[in-house]
């Protein structure tokens, strides 16, 4: 009678404590994987470089456009020559009619206006292509953060599920320990039975503490990656990716969503723009100029007086032959384009091997998940029977602890397979460049 009263009181106290804990419990913070991936990209310091590269390209293009606007320069010169040309005298032993001055002063303003330059448009196209390539390369680097977030997220989620399974086992062992302690006091159980249960309970508490510490470390890593404060009470919700994975596996060109392919395309566009610009480097260029100044002498070098003057003209520059350098530069760019094509093909093959491995892992885990519920159900039946037999004294404490350990391992296995399946699906979609919703 006393045993039943103690058990009843213990149950009431446990139920009351559970109710109080639920009443004071704060709604946990639920965090989705897609939100964390986006946060990781937006909080990365390199994300701001997208705008910085764009502003840099705008400045360079503005400089190229400025070349077609008038340019004004001011120059001043004063010099003294040790000798100047002397005209011959009209009569023998006579004096020359004039002597050019040995000291000169010249100050002038020059205005240049480029009239025709075929390289302006091609150089602007090169800058725009370089900007697109640089931004594509940066997006590729930022995309790699998604897989880092996946690793940290699922590591924390797996530890979370294991901690929940461990907590359930600890609650069961605590109840058995209380019951066994009562039985020991009543003389219906040996102290060794209570000691065996208590030892298992303490060991599970140690395991739970290790899981909690590892989970906190994983959450801190996730916080560092995403720039978001993720507390211990946060709940990580693994996404259901079965439908998305099925659609991706049925697709034939989903792999083209990877940002690397955009980078390869921008590289080819940049090389094509540089090839076009190289071909126009030797084309004729025409510019007009005007010069006005004050000199001593001026244009009339005979008159040693300050004189204002003006000069206008048109200038043509044409590099008619450059030793074939432009042709060789174009050939080098064409070879570089072939290298880019080869890199893209190699990336596609490597990505295919990765996705093949991911799909094989997904298939294996799907089969494992289908069996986990049945295995766990059987382990629960065995544990329930062992609990009854232990209470009746038909099963030793060591045997009962072994059954609880087997149940815990089954819970761990089911949690691990489910988290690993979600992780494999996320890794597969990320490898294809698809968003994880």
Secondary structure by P-SEA (a helix, b strand, c coil): caaaaaaaaaaaaaaaaaaaaaaaccccbbbbaaaaaaaaaaaccccaaaaaaaaaaaaaaaaaaacccbbbbbbbbbbcccccbbbbbcccccccccccccbbbbbbbbbbbbccccaaaaaaaaaaaaaaaaaaaaaaaaaaaaaaaaaaaaaaaaaaaaaaaaaaaaaaaaaaaaaaaaaaaaccccaaaaaaaaaaaaaaaaaaaaaaaaaaaaaaaaaaaccccccccbbbbbccaaaaaaaaaaccccccccaaaaaaaaaaaaaaaaaaaaaacccbbbbbbbbbbcccccccccccccccccccbbbbbbcccccaaaaaaaaaaaaaaaaaaaaaaaaaaaaaaaaaaaaaaaaaaaaaaaaaaaaaaaaaaaaaaaaaaaaaccccaaaaaaaaaaaaaaaaaaaaaaaaaaaaaaaaaaaaccccc
